[in-house]
Amino acid sequence: RIVYVNGDFVPEEEAKVSVFDRGFLMADAVYEVTSVLGGKLLDFPGHLARLHRSLSELGMGSPVTDAELLAIHRDLVARNGIVDGLVYLQVTRGNPGDRDFTFPDPAVVKPGIVLFTQSKPGLADSPAARAGWRVISIPDIRWGRRDIKTVQLLYPSMGKMMAKKAGVDDAWFVEEGKVTEGTSNNAYIVKGGRIITRDLSSDILHGITRAAVLRFAREAQMTVEERAFTLEEAKEADEAFITSASAFVMPVVEIDGVRLGSGAPGPVATRLRDIYIEESR
Ligand code: PDD
């Protein structure tokens, strides 16, 4: 596999990042994951806009221009022959050459940048989407700026492991009785035909797939309510689902062992998944 590191396309075995890189030492880095379907990048302008927002919230600059970033994405997809899969992009505050809590002077230390691809053949026709995910709920003990897409992913990884240990697919984070989001996705319930998902704030990541799916839902005359919902409401919902760049729209059929509706993927989730994939092709 060919990866991109600080200006160079190199075989992954030859890629090097400093041990003093702040992304490595301090999780001082932001990232984006863009899906590739049939060789095409999905929602790239949205991911680019969110990258800029994450960078600016942390006082970081972009190491390359937007046009260069798009070119690097396309180049990597082509070089690695990716048909279905994803492109991972990470921008770090760079390598100050030592470990220090204060940020280095941006005029002296340039941001670092790494991109790689992952091939996922048949991304759009996942067997998991036909069965739906089962989730457990766990406390949301992440920091308060979940709207910034940083690489501080230890707790989400622990959440995924708790889900795995429980024999299910994912965990939904709960704070003050209300669902924030999934470990790496936005969460939704459907009740009486209304689609309910948490409103945007620093409590959740502003999903790019969320924005697209809500737009499609409204265009299809579905009712969308952007507000926080409780875990209890979720367990009494007719159906549920999650969205993310890598899972698209994924039905959720069980929460903490409580089956939703018939226990099969619901009609709203199924329809939105179909629309999202159709519009992305
Ligand atoms: N995760 N919420 C969290 C906490 C996320 O990590 C993600 C994305 C989302 C969905 O955002 P989007 O629709 O823009 O992918 C919501 C990516 C896919 C990941 O970490 O792999």
Residues whose N, C-alpha, C, O or C-beta is under 5 A from the ligand:
A	BS01	PDD	V33 E181 G182 T183 S184 N185 N186 L205 H206 G207 I208 T209 R210 T243 S244 A245 S246
